[in-house]
Amino acid sequence: MLLRVEDLTKSYPGAEGPVEVLRGVDLQLDAGETLALTGESGSGKSTLLHLVGGLDVADGGRIEIAGRDVTAMGDTARAALRRETVGVIFQQFNLIPSLPVSANISFQARLAGRADDAHIAQLAQALGLGAQLDKYPEQLSGGQQQRVAIARTLAARPQLVLADEPTGNLDEATATDVLDQLLRLVTDTGAALMMVTHSPTLAARMSRRLHLKQGRLA
Protein backbone atom coordinates (compact mmCIF):
# COMPACT_ATOMS: atom_id res chain seq x y z
CA MET A 1 0.00 0.00 0.00
CA LEU A 2 1.44 3.36 -1.05
CA LEU A 3 -1.05 5.78 0.53
CA ARG A 4 -3.15 5.34 3.66
CA VAL A 5 -5.45 8.08 5.01
CA GLU A 6 -7.21 7.47 8.33
CA ASP A 7 -9.90 9.58 10.02
CA LEU A 8 -8.63 12.80 8.42
CA THR A 9 -10.24 16.04 9.59
CA LYS A 10 -9.77 19.66 8.55
CA SER A 11 -11.61 22.89 9.28
CA TYR A 12 -11.06 26.55 8.48
CA PRO A 13 -12.09 29.68 10.37
CA GLY A 14 -15.46 31.12 9.39
CA ALA A 15 -17.48 34.19 10.32
CA GLU A 16 -19.59 32.10 12.72
CA GLY A 17 -16.87 29.73 13.90
CA PRO A 18 -14.87 26.85 12.38
CA VAL A 19 -16.15 25.41 9.07
CA GLU A 20 -15.59 21.65 8.83
CA VAL A 21 -14.27 20.72 5.39
CA LEU A 22 -13.18 17.11 6.00
CA ARG A 23 -14.98 15.01 8.61
CA GLY A 24 -13.13 11.74 9.10
CA VAL A 25 -11.87 10.69 5.66
CA ASP A 26 -10.41 7.21 5.12
CA LEU A 27 -8.86 5.96 1.89
CA GLN A 28 -6.12 3.69 0.59
CA LEU A 29 -4.20 3.68 -2.68
CA ASP A 30 -1.82 1.05 -4.00
CA ALA A 31 1.19 1.58 -6.24
CA GLY A 32 0.12 1.58 -9.89
CA GLU A 33 -3.51 2.37 -9.03
CA THR A 34 -5.45 5.35 -10.40
CA LEU A 35 -8.18 7.07 -8.38
CA ALA A 36 -10.69 9.77 -9.35
CA LEU A 37 -11.88 12.04 -6.55
CA THR A 38 -15.19 13.71 -7.41
CA GLY A 39 -17.65 15.95 -5.59
CA GLU A 40 -19.37 19.32 -5.71
CA SER A 41 -17.42 22.54 -5.37
CA GLY A 42 -16.56 23.09 -1.72
CA SER A 43 -16.84 19.39 -0.84
CA GLY A 44 -13.18 19.23 0.24
CA LYS A 45 -11.54 17.58 -2.79
CA SER A 46 -8.70 20.05 -3.20
CA THR A 47 -8.26 20.27 0.57
CA LEU A 48 -7.77 16.49 0.74
CA LEU A 49 -5.30 16.59 -2.13
CA HIS A 50 -3.33 19.41 -0.51
CA LEU A 51 -3.18 17.57 2.82
CA VAL A 52 -1.93 14.38 1.17
CA GLY A 53 0.67 16.41 -0.71
CA GLY A 54 1.88 18.10 2.45
CA LEU A 55 0.79 21.53 1.22
CA ASP A 56 -1.44 22.01 4.26
CA VAL A 57 -1.70 20.51 7.74
CA ALA A 58 -4.61 18.39 8.98
CA ASP A 59 -6.44 19.03 12.26
CA GLY A 60 -6.61 15.33 13.06
CA GLY A 61 -6.11 11.86 11.62
CA ARG A 62 -3.15 10.32 9.85
CA ILE A 63 -1.65 10.34 6.36
CA GLU A 64 0.96 7.70 5.55
CA ILE A 65 2.87 7.65 2.25
CA ALA A 66 5.32 4.85 1.52
CA GLY A 67 5.40 4.03 5.22
CA ARG A 68 6.10 7.61 6.34
CA ASP A 69 3.74 9.57 8.59
CA VAL A 70 3.11 12.85 6.75
CA THR A 71 1.01 14.26 9.59
CA ALA A 72 4.03 14.09 11.92
CA MET A 73 6.30 16.01 9.53
CA GLY A 74 7.40 19.62 9.78
CA ASP A 75 7.62 22.03 6.85
CA THR A 76 11.11 20.93 5.80
CA ALA A 77 10.25 17.23 5.78
CA ARG A 78 7.03 17.84 3.83
CA ALA A 79 8.95 19.86 1.23
CA ALA A 80 11.43 16.98 0.90
CA LEU A 81 8.51 14.57 0.48
CA ARG A 82 7.22 16.63 -2.47
CA ARG A 83 10.67 16.63 -4.04
CA GLU A 84 11.36 12.93 -3.58
CA THR A 85 8.10 10.98 -3.38
CA VAL A 86 5.01 13.02 -4.31
CA GLY A 87 4.42 15.02 -7.50
CA VAL A 88 1.63 17.59 -7.73
CA ILE A 89 -0.02 18.79 -10.96
CA PHE A 90 -2.15 21.90 -10.49
CA GLN A 91 -4.95 23.30 -12.64
CA GLN A 92 -2.82 26.43 -13.00
CA PHE A 93 0.33 25.36 -14.79
CA ASN A 94 2.77 27.22 -12.46
CA LEU A 95 5.55 27.20 -15.02
CA ILE A 96 8.57 29.46 -14.56
CA PRO A 97 8.23 32.12 -17.29
CA SER A 98 11.95 32.95 -17.40
CA LEU A 99 12.97 29.35 -18.15
CA PRO A 100 12.61 27.50 -21.47
CA VAL A 101 10.50 24.36 -21.66
CA SER A 102 13.51 22.06 -21.23
CA ALA A 103 14.52 23.74 -17.96
CA ASN A 104 10.92 23.84 -16.70
CA ILE A 105 10.62 20.09 -17.28
CA SER A 106 13.89 19.30 -15.50
CA PHE A 107 13.36 21.76 -12.62
CA GLN A 108 11.86 19.41 -10.01
CA ALA A 109 14.05 16.49 -11.04
CA ARG A 110 17.15 18.60 -10.45
CA LEU A 111 15.87 19.66 -7.02
CA ALA A 112 15.38 15.97 -6.20
CA GLY A 113 18.83 15.06 -7.52
CA ARG A 114 17.23 12.83 -10.18
CA ALA A 115 17.85 14.77 -13.38
CA ASP A 116 18.09 12.20 -16.16
CA ASP A 117 18.47 13.79 -19.58
CA ALA A 118 17.43 10.62 -21.42
CA HIS A 119 14.29 10.24 -19.28
CA ILE A 120 13.41 13.93 -19.72
CA ALA A 121 13.86 13.67 -23.49
CA GLN A 122 11.65 10.57 -23.54
CA LEU A 123 8.92 12.36 -21.56
CA ALA A 124 9.09 15.40 -23.83
CA GLN A 125 8.80 13.21 -26.91
CA ALA A 126 5.92 11.18 -25.47
CA LEU A 127 4.01 14.38 -24.65
CA GLY A 128 4.58 15.94 -28.06
CA LEU A 129 7.01 18.57 -26.76
CA GLY A 130 10.12 17.56 -28.68
CA ALA A 131 9.94 20.64 -30.92
CA GLN A 132 9.09 23.02 -28.07
CA LEU A 133 12.07 22.54 -25.74
CA ASP A 134 13.76 25.85 -26.58
CA LYS A 135 10.55 27.89 -26.35
CA TYR A 136 9.28 29.79 -23.31
CA PRO A 137 5.91 29.16 -21.61
CA GLU A 138 4.29 32.30 -23.09
CA GLN A 139 4.98 30.91 -26.57
CA LEU A 140 2.95 27.75 -25.91
CA SER A 141 -0.75 26.97 -26.08
CA GLY A 142 -2.66 26.03 -22.92
CA GLY A 143 -2.53 22.36 -23.86
CA GLN A 144 1.20 22.50 -24.43
CA GLN A 145 1.77 24.25 -21.09
CA GLN A 146 -0.24 21.54 -19.33
CA ARG A 147 1.91 18.91 -20.99
CA VAL A 148 5.02 20.69 -19.72
CA ALA A 149 3.56 20.70 -16.18
CA ILE A 150 2.89 16.95 -16.43
CA ALA A 151 6.38 16.26 -17.79
CA ARG A 152 7.93 18.37 -15.00
CA THR A 153 6.13 16.29 -12.36
CA LEU A 154 6.94 12.91 -13.89
CA ALA A 155 10.58 13.80 -14.61
CA ALA A 156 11.29 13.54 -10.87
CA ARG A 157 9.94 9.96 -10.89
CA PRO A 158 7.41 10.39 -8.03
CA GLN A 159 5.79 7.36 -6.47
CA LEU A 160 2.50 9.23 -6.04
CA VAL A 161 1.07 11.78 -8.49
CA LEU A 162 -1.62 14.17 -7.24
CA ALA A 163 -3.52 16.05 -9.95
CA ASP A 164 -5.99 18.84 -9.15
CA GLU A 165 -8.28 19.33 -12.16
CA PRO A 166 -5.25 18.94 -14.46
CA THR A 167 -7.33 19.43 -17.61
CA GLY A 168 -9.74 22.03 -16.23
CA ASN A 169 -8.37 24.82 -18.45
CA LEU A 170 -8.42 22.75 -21.63
CA ASP A 171 -11.03 22.06 -24.30
CA GLU A 172 -12.54 18.58 -24.33
CA ALA A 173 -10.43 17.16 -27.15
CA THR A 174 -7.17 18.48 -25.69
CA ALA A 175 -8.18 17.33 -22.20
CA THR A 176 -8.77 13.79 -23.45
CA ASP A 177 -5.42 13.74 -25.23
CA VAL A 178 -3.53 15.09 -22.20
CA LEU A 179 -5.20 12.54 -19.90
CA ASP A 180 -4.32 9.73 -22.34
CA GLN A 181 -0.68 10.75 -22.12
CA LEU A 182 -0.76 11.16 -18.33
CA LEU A 183 -2.31 7.74 -17.74
CA ARG A 184 0.12 6.03 -20.09
CA LEU A 185 3.14 7.67 -18.50
CA VAL A 186 1.93 6.92 -14.96
CA THR A 187 1.44 3.30 -15.99
CA ASP A 188 4.92 3.17 -17.53
CA THR A 189 6.58 4.52 -14.37
CA GLY A 190 4.49 2.43 -11.93
CA ALA A 191 3.34 5.52 -10.01
CA ALA A 192 -0.07 5.84 -8.36
CA LEU A 193 -2.38 8.68 -9.45
CA MET A 194 -5.08 10.48 -7.47
CA MET A 195 -6.93 13.02 -9.58
CA VAL A 196 -9.54 15.58 -8.57
CA THR A 197 -12.02 16.10 -11.40
CA HIS A 198 -15.53 17.40 -12.04
CA SER A 199 -15.73 15.42 -15.28
CA PRO A 200 -17.60 12.07 -15.18
CA THR A 201 -15.91 11.17 -18.47
CA LEU A 202 -12.42 11.65 -17.07
CA ALA A 203 -13.35 10.00 -13.76
CA ALA A 204 -14.52 6.92 -15.65
CA ARG A 205 -10.99 6.46 -17.00
CA MET A 206 -9.58 5.83 -13.53
CA SER A 207 -9.40 2.35 -12.00
CA ARG A 208 -11.36 3.57 -8.93
CA ARG A 209 -13.73 6.45 -8.16
CA LEU A 210 -14.59 8.03 -4.81
CA HIS A 211 -17.09 10.83 -4.19
CA LEU A 212 -16.72 13.48 -1.49
CA LYS A 213 -19.92 14.90 -0.06
CA GLN A 214 -20.06 17.22 2.94
CA GLY A 215 -16.55 16.26 3.96
CA ARG A 216 -17.05 12.49 3.83
CA LEU A 217 -16.16 9.88 1.19
CA ALA A 218 -18.73 7.65 -0.46
KERO-10969 format. One record per residue (C-alpha): residue number from 0; residue in one letter; x, y, z. Coordinates in Angstrom, 2 decimals, always signed. Last residue first. Layout:
KEGU nr rest x y z
KEGU NUM a X Y Z
...
***
This chain:
KEGU nr rest x y z
KEGU 217 a -18.73 +7.65 -0.46
KEGU 216 l -16.16 +9.88 +1.19
KEGU 215 r -17.05 +12.49 +3.83
KEGU 214 g -16.55 +16.26 +3.96
KEGU 213 q -20.06 +17.22 +2.94
KEGU 212 k -19.92 +14.90 -0.06
KEGU 211 l -16.72 +13.48 -1.49
KEGU 210 h -17.09 +10.83 -4.19
KEGU 209 l -14.59 +8.03 -4.81
KEGU 208 r -13.73 +6.45 -8.16
KEGU 207 r -11.36 +3.57 -8.93
KEGU 206 s -9.40 +2.35 -12.00
KEGU 205 m -9.58 +5.83 -13.53
KEGU 204 r -10.99 +6.46 -17.00
KEGU 203 a -14.52 +6.92 -15.65
KEGU 202 a -13.35 +10.00 -13.76
KEGU 201 l -12.42 +11.65 -17.07
KEGU 200 t -15.91 +11.17 -18.47
KEGU 199 p -17.60 +12.07 -15.18
KEGU 198 s -15.73 +15.42 -15.28
KEGU 197 h -15.53 +17.40 -12.04
KEGU 196 t -12.02 +16.10 -11.40
KEGU 195 v -9.54 +15.58 -8.57
KEGU 194 m -6.93 +13.02 -9.58
KEGU 193 m -5.08 +10.48 -7.47
KEGU 192 l -2.38 +8.68 -9.45
KEGU 191 a -0.07 +5.84 -8.36
KEGU 190 a +3.34 +5.52 -10.01
KEGU 189 g +4.49 +2.43 -11.93
KEGU 188 t +6.58 +4.52 -14.37
KEGU 187 d +4.92 +3.17 -17.53
KEGU 186 t +1.44 +3.30 -15.99
KEGU 185 v +1.93 +6.92 -14.96
KEGU 184 l +3.14 +7.67 -18.50
KEGU 183 r +0.12 +6.03 -20.09
KEGU 182 l -2.31 +7.74 -17.74
KEGU 181 l -0.76 +11.16 -18.33
KEGU 180 q -0.68 +10.75 -22.12
KEGU 179 d -4.32 +9.73 -22.34
KEGU 178 l -5.20 +12.54 -19.90
KEGU 177 v -3.53 +15.09 -22.20
KEGU 176 d -5.42 +13.74 -25.23
KEGU 175 t -8.77 +13.79 -23.45
KEGU 174 a -8.18 +17.33 -22.20
KEGU 173 t -7.17 +18.48 -25.69
KEGU 172 a -10.43 +17.16 -27.15
KEGU 171 e -12.54 +18.58 -24.33
KEGU 170 d -11.03 +22.06 -24.30
KEGU 169 l -8.42 +22.75 -21.63
KEGU 168 n -8.37 +24.82 -18.45
KEGU 167 g -9.74 +22.03 -16.23
KEGU 166 t -7.33 +19.43 -17.61
KEGU 165 p -5.25 +18.94 -14.46
KEGU 164 e -8.28 +19.33 -12.16
KEGU 163 d -5.99 +18.84 -9.15
KEGU 162 a -3.52 +16.05 -9.95
KEGU 161 l -1.62 +14.17 -7.24
KEGU 160 v +1.07 +11.78 -8.49
KEGU 159 l +2.50 +9.23 -6.04
KEGU 158 q +5.79 +7.36 -6.47
KEGU 157 p +7.41 +10.39 -8.03
KEGU 156 r +9.94 +9.96 -10.89
KEGU 155 a +11.29 +13.54 -10.87
KEGU 154 a +10.58 +13.80 -14.61
KEGU 153 l +6.94 +12.91 -13.89
KEGU 152 t +6.13 +16.29 -12.36
KEGU 151 r +7.93 +18.37 -15.00
KEGU 150 a +6.38 +16.26 -17.79
KEGU 149 i +2.89 +16.95 -16.43
KEGU 148 a +3.56 +20.70 -16.18
KEGU 147 v +5.02 +20.69 -19.72
KEGU 146 r +1.91 +18.91 -20.99
KEGU 145 q -0.24 +21.54 -19.33
KEGU 144 q +1.77 +24.25 -21.09
KEGU 143 q +1.20 +22.50 -24.43
KEGU 142 g -2.53 +22.36 -23.86
KEGU 141 g -2.66 +26.03 -22.92
KEGU 140 s -0.75 +26.97 -26.08
KEGU 139 l +2.95 +27.75 -25.91
KEGU 138 q +4.98 +30.91 -26.57
KEGU 137 e +4.29 +32.30 -23.09
KEGU 136 p +5.91 +29.16 -21.61
KEGU 135 y +9.28 +29.79 -23.31
KEGU 134 k +10.55 +27.89 -26.35
KEGU 133 d +13.76 +25.85 -26.58
KEGU 132 l +12.07 +22.54 -25.74
KEGU 131 q +9.09 +23.02 -28.07
KEGU 130 a +9.94 +20.64 -30.92
KEGU 129 g +10.12 +17.56 -28.68
KEGU 128 l +7.01 +18.57 -26.76
KEGU 127 g +4.58 +15.94 -28.06
KEGU 126 l +4.01 +14.38 -24.65
KEGU 125 a +5.92 +11.18 -25.47
KEGU 124 q +8.80 +13.21 -26.91
KEGU 123 a +9.09 +15.40 -23.83
KEGU 122 l +8.92 +12.36 -21.56
KEGU 121 q +11.65 +10.57 -23.54
KEGU 120 a +13.86 +13.67 -23.49
KEGU 119 i +13.41 +13.93 -19.72
KEGU 118 h +14.29 +10.24 -19.28
KEGU 117 a +17.43 +10.62 -21.42
KEGU 116 d +18.47 +13.79 -19.58
KEGU 115 d +18.09 +12.20 -16.16
KEGU 114 a +17.85 +14.77 -13.38
KEGU 113 r +17.23 +12.83 -10.18
KEGU 112 g +18.83 +15.06 -7.52
KEGU 111 a +15.38 +15.97 -6.20
KEGU 110 l +15.87 +19.66 -7.02
KEGU 109 r +17.15 +18.60 -10.45
KEGU 108 a +14.05 +16.49 -11.04
KEGU 107 q +11.86 +19.41 -10.01
KEGU 106 f +13.36 +21.76 -12.62
KEGU 105 s +13.89 +19.30 -15.50
KEGU 104 i +10.62 +20.09 -17.28
KEGU 103 n +10.92 +23.84 -16.70
KEGU 102 a +14.52 +23.74 -17.96
KEGU 101 s +13.51 +22.06 -21.23
KEGU 100 v +10.50 +24.36 -21.66
KEGU 99 p +12.61 +27.50 -21.47
KEGU 98 l +12.97 +29.35 -18.15
KEGU 97 s +11.95 +32.95 -17.40
KEGU 96 p +8.23 +32.12 -17.29
KEGU 95 i +8.57 +29.46 -14.56
KEGU 94 l +5.55 +27.20 -15.02
KEGU 93 n +2.77 +27.22 -12.46
KEGU 92 f +0.33 +25.36 -14.79
KEGU 91 q -2.82 +26.43 -13.00
KEGU 90 q -4.95 +23.30 -12.64
KEGU 89 f -2.15 +21.90 -10.49
KEGU 88 i -0.02 +18.79 -10.96
KEGU 87 v +1.63 +17.59 -7.73
KEGU 86 g +4.42 +15.02 -7.50
KEGU 85 v +5.01 +13.02 -4.31
KEGU 84 t +8.10 +10.98 -3.38
KEGU 83 e +11.36 +12.93 -3.58
KEGU 82 r +10.67 +16.63 -4.04
KEGU 81 r +7.22 +16.63 -2.47
KEGU 80 l +8.51 +14.57 +0.48
KEGU 79 a +11.43 +16.98 +0.90
KEGU 78 a +8.95 +19.86 +1.23
KEGU 77 r +7.03 +17.84 +3.83
KEGU 76 a +10.25 +17.23 +5.78
KEGU 75 t +11.11 +20.93 +5.80
KEGU 74 d +7.62 +22.03 +6.85
KEGU 73 g +7.40 +19.62 +9.78
KEGU 72 m +6.30 +16.01 +9.53
KEGU 71 a +4.03 +14.09 +11.92
KEGU 70 t +1.01 +14.26 +9.59
KEGU 69 v +3.11 +12.85 +6.75
KEGU 68 d +3.74 +9.57 +8.59
KEGU 67 r +6.10 +7.61 +6.34
KEGU 66 g +5.40 +4.03 +5.22
KEGU 65 a +5.32 +4.85 +1.52
KEGU 64 i +2.87 +7.65 +2.25
KEGU 63 e +0.96 +7.70 +5.55
KEGU 62 i -1.65 +10.34 +6.36
KEGU 61 r -3.15 +10.32 +9.85
KEGU 60 g -6.11 +11.86 +11.62
KEGU 59 g -6.61 +15.33 +13.06
KEGU 58 d -6.44 +19.03 +12.26
KEGU 57 a -4.61 +18.39 +8.98
KEGU 56 v -1.70 +20.51 +7.74
KEGU 55 d -1.44 +22.01 +4.26
KEGU 54 l +0.79 +21.53 +1.22
KEGU 53 g +1.88 +18.10 +2.45
KEGU 52 g +0.67 +16.41 -0.71
KEGU 51 v -1.93 +14.38 +1.17
KEGU 50 l -3.18 +17.57 +2.82
KEGU 49 h -3.33 +19.41 -0.51
KEGU 48 l -5.30 +16.59 -2.13
KEGU 47 l -7.77 +16.49 +0.74
KEGU 46 t -8.26 +20.27 +0.57
KEGU 45 s -8.70 +20.05 -3.20
KEGU 44 k -11.54 +17.58 -2.79
KEGU 43 g -13.18 +19.23 +0.24
KEGU 42 s -16.84 +19.39 -0.84
KEGU 41 g -16.56 +23.09 -1.72
KEGU 40 s -17.42 +22.54 -5.37
KEGU 39 e -19.37 +19.32 -5.71
KEGU 38 g -17.65 +15.95 -5.59
KEGU 37 t -15.19 +13.71 -7.41
KEGU 36 l -11.88 +12.04 -6.55
KEGU 35 a -10.69 +9.77 -9.35
KEGU 34 l -8.18 +7.07 -8.38
KEGU 33 t -5.45 +5.35 -10.40
KEGU 32 e -3.51 +2.37 -9.03
KEGU 31 g +0.12 +1.58 -9.89
KEGU 30 a +1.19 +1.58 -6.24
KEGU 29 d -1.82 +1.05 -4.00
KEGU 28 l -4.20 +3.68 -2.68
KEGU 27 q -6.12 +3.69 +0.59
KEGU 26 l -8.86 +5.96 +1.89
KEGU 25 d -10.41 +7.21 +5.12
KEGU 24 v -11.87 +10.69 +5.66
KEGU 23 g -13.13 +11.74 +9.10
KEGU 22 r -14.98 +15.01 +8.61
KEGU 21 l -13.18 +17.11 +6.00
KEGU 20 v -14.27 +20.72 +5.39
KEGU 19 e -15.59 +21.65 +8.83
KEGU 18 v -16.15 +25.41 +9.07
KEGU 17 p -14.87 +26.85 +12.38
KEGU 16 g -16.87 +29.73 +13.90
KEGU 15 e -19.59 +32.10 +12.72
KEGU 14 a -17.48 +34.19 +10.32
KEGU 13 g -15.46 +31.12 +9.39
KEGU 12 p -12.09 +29.68 +10.37
KEGU 11 y -11.06 +26.55 +8.48
KEGU 10 s -11.61 +22.89 +9.28
KEGU 9 k -9.77 +19.66 +8.55
KEGU 8 t -10.24 +16.04 +9.59
KEGU 7 l -8.63 +12.80 +8.42
KEGU 6 d -9.90 +9.58 +10.02
KEGU 5 e -7.21 +7.47 +8.33
KEGU 4 v -5.45 +8.08 +5.01
KEGU 3 r -3.15 +5.34 +3.66
KEGU 2 l -1.05 +5.78 +0.53
KEGU 1 l +1.44 +3.36 -1.05
KEGU 0 m +0.00 +0.00 +0.00
***
